[in-house]
């Protein structure tokens, strides 16, 4: 399984196993999913296994922070992961 598949599984686990909390959880989930979508559509990331693997690892950590209820940390980690992967950071 490639890095994108791993990150997709992590995002799916976050979406389907975490109980419903405040809007900030939805923000975390959406940020992880949007980052995964952007990575899937980024040709440079698809050809660079090292950066793709790093992104998958960072998104997994961000998802874990979200599952643990630390939504601000999740969003911060997603922003950092996007920057490190060369994706646009809002």
N, C-alpha and C positions, 0 to 999 in steps of 0.2 A: 504494500500500500504506500502510495507516495505521500508527501507532506500535505498536499491539499486534501487528500482523503482523510488523513488523521485529523486535520483541523475541522473538516466538515463533521466528522463523528463527534468531536468535542462540542462543536456548536449545537449539534442535534441533541446531544446529551443535556446540555444546558437548557435548551428550549423545552425538552420533554420531561425532564426529571425534577427540575427545580420548582418548588411551590410558588404560587403567585404572591408577589410582594408589591411594593410601591412602584411607581413609574420608573424609578431609577434602575430597577432590574430590567425592565423592558428596554431602557436605553443601553444597558450593558449588552443584552442579547442582540439588539439591533446593530450595535457597533461591531461586535464580533462577526455577525453574519455579513454585514456590509464589507468588512475588511476581507472576509473570505471570498465574497463575490468579486471584489476588486482584484484580489490576487489571482483568481481563476481567469480573469480577463487581461492579465498583464503578461505579455509575451516574455519580457525580461525575467520575471520571477519564474516562469515555467521552464526556462532554460538554465536557471541557476539553482541547483539542488541545495547548495549551502544556505543561501538566503531563504529559500522556500522552507527548508527544514527549521531554520531559526524562527521564521514567522509562525510556523505551525506550533512550535514549542511555546513561543510567547503568547499566542492566542489561547493555547491550552491553559497556561498560567492565569491569563486574564479571566477565562471562563471559570476557573477554580475560585478566583477571588469573588466573582459574581455569585457562584453557588454558595460561597461562605457568607454572603451578605455584604461584602465590602464593594459596593457598586462604584464608588468614586475611584477606588484603586483599580478596579476593572477597566473603567474608562481611561484612566491615566495609562495603564499598561497597553491598552489598544492603541492609544495615540502614539506611544513610544514604539510599539511594534510596527505601526504604519510608517513612521519616520525611518526606522531602521531598514525597512523593506523597500523604501523609495516610493511609497504610496503617498498620495496627497493627504495632508493632515489638516483637519478643519480647526 
